[in-house]
Amino acid sequence: MTIVARHVIARGRSPRAIRQIMAATAAMIVLGILPQVAQAQPAAPAPVPGNGVALVNRIQNLESQMQQMQGQIEVLQHELAQLRQANKEQYVDLDSRITKLEHAPVAPATAAPAAAGSAAVASAPTHPAAGNKPLSAADKAAAQAAYDAAFKSLRAGNYVDSARGFRAFIDKYPTSNLLPNAYYWLGGSYYVTQNYKVALAAFQTLLQKYPTSPKADDAQLRVADCEIGLKDYAAARITLRAVIKGHPGTPLEKRARDRLQDLPAVAGKQ
């Protein structure tokens, strides 16, 4: 019992009045305590106007940037696929020819009476420094074995070995009627390994020394491929136009036109 209640009792108040006074007293105590409790608790931070909108905008910007990056990645992937396809068509252009190659390379030079120049290549020394001494039967067999070994490396995709083999063949058997083919595949081996300058020299040698060889027409296009590899687009245009003019209505003309169309609009090296 509180002091106030005792005082009231002492003054002769009724029990009902005493209960009312005690209830009022308790209410005052509660009302006095609650503000202190409210003051002791930290106030919740007031919401900052626009915070939610800013967060949403930021998320949308990030999503937009991610979509742009994804688009750029897809473009790069597409360009890479195009480059790989172009490389495959140019570098592995050898494959379609390799499957049609002669298993007895001497035969193509003598099987059909093509041009007079071709017959001369088959029957006479074909290297300017070779002299006029033809190969003996034993030398022909050895030359054939060396050529076949280099060609085997080419078909297996061992382009470094095939380049060495064809180079050794050319140096050792300069009077062989296989020399035009050897120069062609020597250039092809270097081209696949992106040694464009050396490949270009091999193809140009073939064209200069053996212009009537069955490999000469394709060698013209391969010269353009090497010039493209070297980014000498001006020279490549000249070469490709010469191929188109010299081989109208042929698959070679179509391939040359395709190469010409794929060249960059702005010439690289003049």
KEMARFI-64943 format. One record per residue (C-alpha): residue number from 1; x, y, z. Coordinates in Angstrom, 3 decimals. Layout:
// KEMARFI-64943
(r NUM, (X, Y, Z))
...
This chain:
// KEMARFI-64943
(r 1, (0.000, 0.000, 0.000))
(r 2, (1.310, 3.402, -0.995))
(r 3, (1.890, 6.380, 1.316))
(r 4, (-0.987, 8.251, -0.362))
(r 5, (-3.379, 5.349, 0.342))
(r 6, (-2.337, 5.221, 3.998))
(r 7, (-2.895, 8.941, 4.285))
(r 8, (-6.357, 8.596, 2.784))
(r 9, (-7.261, 5.771, 5.153))
(r 10, (-6.036, 7.797, 8.046))
(r 11, (-8.442, 10.596, 7.037))
(r 12, (-11.384, 8.176, 7.027))
(r 13, (-11.980, 7.752, 3.296))
(r 14, (-14.218, 4.932, 2.012))
(r 15, (-12.722, 1.809, 0.473))
(r 16, (-14.136, 2.795, -2.952))
(r 17, (-12.454, 6.160, -2.825))
(r 18, (-9.275, 4.498, -1.727))
(r 19, (-9.369, 2.192, -4.782))
(r 20, (-9.900, 5.141, -7.142))
(r 21, (-7.031, 7.040, -5.609))
(r 22, (-4.736, 4.010, -5.883))
(r 23, (-5.693, 3.501, -9.572))
(r 24, (-4.962, 7.147, -10.322))
(r 25, (-1.683, 6.914, -8.527))
(r 26, (-0.676, 3.798, -10.547))
(r 27, (-1.657, 5.562, -13.752))
(r 28, (0.534, 8.533, -12.891))
(r 29, (3.441, 6.216, -12.153))
(r 30, (2.998, 4.447, -15.504))
(r 31, (2.669, 7.726, -17.355))
(r 32, (5.819, 8.940, -15.693))
(r 33, (7.820, 5.856, -16.632))
(r 34, (6.715, 5.375, -20.249))
(r 35, (8.199, 8.624, -21.572))
(r 36, (11.543, 7.659, -20.035))
(r 37, (11.410, 4.243, -21.778))
(r 38, (10.470, 5.881, -25.052))
(r 39, (13.350, 8.316, -24.701))
(r 40, (15.804, 5.454, -23.939))
(r 41, (14.999, 3.553, -27.205))
(r 42, (16.796, 4.799, -30.334))
(r 43, (14.546, 6.327, -32.894))
(r 44, (14.188, 4.524, -36.252))
(r 45, (15.935, 6.377, -39.096))
(r 46, (13.603, 8.371, -41.208))
(r 47, (13.360, 7.136, -44.776))
(r 48, (15.402, 9.160, -47.242))
(r 49, (13.216, 10.311, -50.089))
(r 50, (14.247, 8.774, -53.483))
(r 51, (16.525, 6.062, -52.093))
(r 52, (14.478, 3.230, -53.603))
(r 53, (14.246, 4.905, -56.996))
(r 54, (18.001, 5.455, -57.106))
(r 55, (18.649, 1.802, -56.283))
(r 56, (16.280, 0.626, -59.009))
(r 57, (17.928, 2.951, -61.533))
(r 58, (21.358, 1.642, -60.584))
(r 59, (20.265, -1.957, -61.025))
(r 60, (18.746, -1.126, -64.402))
(r 61, (21.989, 0.579, -65.497))
(r 62, (24.017, -2.464, -64.475))
(r 63, (21.660, -4.753, -66.360))
(r 64, (21.937, -2.524, -69.416))
(r 65, (25.741, -2.598, -69.238))
(r 66, (25.706, -6.386, -68.890))
(r 67, (23.455, -6.682, -71.942))
(r 68, (25.801, -4.440, -73.930))
(r 69, (28.806, -6.524, -72.868))
(r 70, (26.958, -9.706, -73.769))
(r 71, (26.209, -8.246, -77.191))
(r 72, (29.860, -7.333, -77.687))
(r 73, (30.919, -10.832, -76.661))
(r 74, (28.498, -12.345, -79.168))
(r 75, (29.842, -10.072, -81.918))
(r 76, (33.423, -11.034, -81.089))
(r 77, (32.492, -14.707, -81.019))
(r 78, (30.863, -14.353, -84.432))
(r 79, (33.902, -12.569, -85.860))
(r 80, (36.184, -15.223, -84.397))
(r 81, (34.066, -17.941, -85.983))
(r 82, (34.279, -16.140, -89.328))
(r 83, (38.051, -15.823, -89.039))
(r 84, (38.381, -19.487, -88.152))
(r 85, (36.230, -20.425, -91.116))
(r 86, (38.273, -18.210, -93.431))
(r 87, (41.486, -19.684, -92.091))
(r 88, (40.105, -23.165, -92.522))
(r 89, (39.139, -22.437, -96.117))
(r 90, (42.522, -20.898, -96.882))
(r 91, (44.907, -22.991, -94.820))
(r 92, (43.190, -26.327, -95.217))
(r 93, (42.466, -25.660, -98.852))
(r 94, (45.246, -28.182, -99.321))
(r 95, (43.061, -30.995, -98.076))
(r 96, (40.742, -31.141, -101.093))
(r 97, (43.760, -31.238, -103.357))
(r 98, (45.672, -33.724, -101.267))
(r 99, (42.879, -36.266, -101.619))
(r 100, (43.175, -35.984, -105.407))
(r 101, (46.939, -36.097, -105.533))
(r 102, (48.814, -38.584, -107.598))
(r 103, (50.058, -41.652, -105.763))
(r 104, (52.577, -42.046, -108.557))
(r 105, (53.582, -38.424, -109.148))
(r 106, (55.470, -39.183, -112.373))
(r 107, (52.270, -40.143, -114.157))
(r 108, (50.609, -36.689, -114.459))
(r 109, (53.594, -35.298, -116.310))
(r 110, (53.489, -37.977, -118.987))
(r 111, (49.910, -39.319, -118.984))
(r 112, (48.403, -36.686, -121.272))
(r 113, (50.078, -34.720, -124.066))
(r 114, (49.125, -31.340, -122.627))
(r 115, (51.185, -28.322, -123.636))
(r 116, (54.556, -28.456, -125.277))
(r 117, (56.031, -26.761, -122.231))
(r 118, (54.712, -29.521, -119.992))
(r 119, (56.322, -32.165, -122.159))
(r 120, (59.586, -30.269, -121.958))
(r 121, (59.337, -30.180, -118.180))
(r 122, (58.821, -33.940, -118.135))
(r 123, (61.708, -34.791, -120.449))
(r 124, (64.322, -32.115, -119.880))
(r 125, (66.196, -30.774, -116.847))
(r 126, (63.855, -28.478, -114.927))
(r 127, (66.277, -26.562, -112.730))
(r 128, (68.451, -23.803, -114.232))
(r 129, (71.506, -24.974, -112.290))
(r 130, (70.967, -28.638, -112.976))
(r 131, (72.933, -28.946, -116.184))
(r 132, (71.776, -31.401, -118.840))
(r 133, (72.372, -34.691, -117.091))
(r 134, (69.073, -36.531, -116.501))
(r 135, (68.483, -38.639, -113.454))
(r 136, (69.422, -42.279, -113.566))
(r 137, (66.878, -44.969, -112.803))
(r 138, (68.274, -45.332, -109.303))
(r 139, (68.177, -41.574, -108.769))
(r 140, (64.601, -41.421, -110.001))
(r 141, (63.604, -44.101, -107.509))
(r 142, (65.391, -42.267, -104.708))
(r 143, (63.794, -38.983, -105.761))
(r 144, (60.382, -40.618, -105.797))
(r 145, (60.935, -42.017, -102.299))
(r 146, (62.056, -38.613, -100.978))
(r 147, (59.058, -36.897, -102.566))
(r 148, (56.655, -39.494, -101.189))
(r 149, (58.117, -39.119, -97.697))
(r 150, (57.639, -35.340, -97.775))
(r 151, (54.158, -35.772, -99.156))
(r 152, (53.294, -38.272, -96.450))
(r 153, (54.246, -35.697, -93.827))
(r 154, (52.028, -33.178, -95.605))
(r 155, (49.018, -35.484, -95.580))
(r 156, (49.604, -36.244, -91.897))
(r 157, (49.557, -32.537, -91.083))
(r 158, (53.243, -32.425, -90.152))
(r 159, (53.814, -29.242, -92.105))
(r 160, (57.215, -28.429, -90.664))
(r 161, (58.497, -31.861, -91.638))
(r 162, (56.896, -31.649, -95.068))
(r 163, (58.495, -28.237, -95.704))
(r 164, (61.897, -29.639, -94.774))
(r 165, (61.304, -32.699, -96.934))
(r 166, (60.282, -30.759, -100.035))
(r 167, (63.127, -28.293, -99.573))
(r 168, (65.617, -31.140, -99.293))
(r 169, (64.062, -32.777, -102.360))
(r 170, (64.396, -29.595, -104.433))
(r 171, (68.018, -29.149, -103.418))
(r 172, (68.993, -32.774, -103.998))
(r 173, (67.037, -33.516, -107.192))
(r 174, (66.982, -30.304, -109.236))
(r 175, (66.372, -32.159, -112.536))
(r 176, (63.358, -34.149, -111.339))
(r 177, (60.114, -33.681, -113.211))
(r 178, (58.467, -33.559, -109.780))
(r 179, (60.002, -30.176, -109.061))
(r 180, (56.904, -28.071, -109.947))
(r 181, (54.808, -30.137, -107.545))
(r 182, (57.520, -29.947, -104.911))
(r 183, (57.574, -26.138, -105.106))
(r 184, (53.801, -26.016, -104.879))
(r 185, (53.610, -28.188, -101.794))
(r 186, (56.624, -26.477, -100.281))
(r 187, (54.722, -23.196, -100.538))
(r 188, (51.616, -24.858, -99.137))
(r 189, (53.513, -26.228, -96.150))
(r 190, (54.936, -22.809, -95.337))
(r 191, (51.577, -21.138, -95.891))
(r 192, (49.758, -23.359, -93.415))
(r 193, (52.342, -22.488, -90.765))
(r 194, (51.842, -18.788, -91.639))
(r 195, (55.358, -18.320, -93.011))
(r 196, (53.861, -16.197, -95.754))
(r 197, (57.056, -14.659, -97.142))
(r 198, (58.733, -18.013, -97.670))
(r 199, (55.527, -19.491, -99.069))
(r 200, (55.172, -16.565, -101.465))
(r 201, (58.720, -17.102, -102.723))
(r 202, (58.007, -20.798, -103.386))
(r 203, (54.830, -20.094, -105.354))
(r 204, (56.489, -17.304, -107.327))
(r 205, (59.399, -19.604, -108.179))
(r 206, (56.944, -22.179, -109.471))
(r 207, (55.230, -19.584, -111.673))
(r 208, (58.491, -18.188, -112.988))
(r 209, (60.205, -21.484, -113.760))
(r 210, (57.224, -23.680, -114.631))
(r 211, (54.424, -21.451, -115.994))
(r 212, (52.866, -24.355, -117.921))
(r 213, (52.787, -26.727, -114.971))
(r 214, (49.359, -28.057, -113.942))
(r 215, (50.067, -26.481, -110.545))
(r 216, (50.654, -22.998, -111.995))
(r 217, (47.019, -21.885, -112.066))
(r 218, (46.403, -22.718, -108.425))
(r 219, (49.778, -21.213, -107.553))
(r 220, (48.548, -17.829, -108.833))
(r 221, (45.720, -17.886, -106.324))
(r 222, (48.080, -19.026, -103.591))
(r 223, (50.287, -16.018, -104.320))
(r 224, (47.269, -13.820, -103.571))
(r 225, (46.626, -15.773, -100.365))
(r 226, (50.191, -15.106, -99.231))
(r 227, (49.841, -11.409, -100.036))
(r 228, (46.651, -11.300, -97.999))
(r 229, (48.458, -13.048, -95.152))
(r 230, (51.129, -10.363, -95.345))
(r 231, (48.384, -7.690, -95.392))
(r 232, (49.663, -6.489, -98.767))
(r 233, (46.118, -5.950, -99.958))
(r 234, (47.058, -3.743, -102.909))
(r 235, (49.239, -6.491, -104.376))
(r 236, (46.570, -9.094, -103.588))
(r 237, (43.991, -7.103, -105.553))
(r 238, (46.252, -6.980, -108.574))
(r 239, (46.948, -10.708, -108.364))
(r 240, (43.313, -11.650, -107.898))
(r 241, (42.169, -9.489, -110.803))
(r 242, (44.776, -11.139, -112.980))
(r 243, (43.477, -14.570, -111.967))
(r 244, (39.887, -13.497, -112.721))
(r 245, (40.884, -12.130, -116.100))
(r 246, (43.004, -15.141, -116.998))
(r 247, (40.486, -17.825, -115.953))
(r 248, (36.970, -16.649, -116.874))
(r 249, (34.135, -19.046, -116.165))
(r 250, (36.238, -21.415, -114.063))
(r 251, (36.110, -22.413, -110.383))
(r 252, (39.425, -20.596, -110.039))
(r 253, (37.764, -17.358, -111.122))
(r 254, (35.005, -17.827, -108.522))
(r 255, (37.507, -18.446, -105.757))
(r 256, (39.457, -15.366, -106.805))
(r 257, (36.287, -13.253, -106.775))
(r 258, (35.431, -14.527, -103.311))
(r 259, (38.909, -13.580, -102.068))
(r 260, (38.628, -10.164, -103.699))
(r 261, (35.244, -9.532, -102.092))
(r 262, (36.586, -10.425, -98.655))
(r 263, (39.469, -7.958, -98.816))
(r 264, (39.272, -4.940, -96.454))
(r 265, (37.757, -1.821, -97.974))
(r 266, (40.870, 0.175, -97.128))
(r 267, (44.164, -1.129, -98.432))
(r 268, (46.650, -2.010, -95.726))
(r 269, (50.147, -2.024, -97.102))
(r 270, (50.587, -0.157, -100.368))
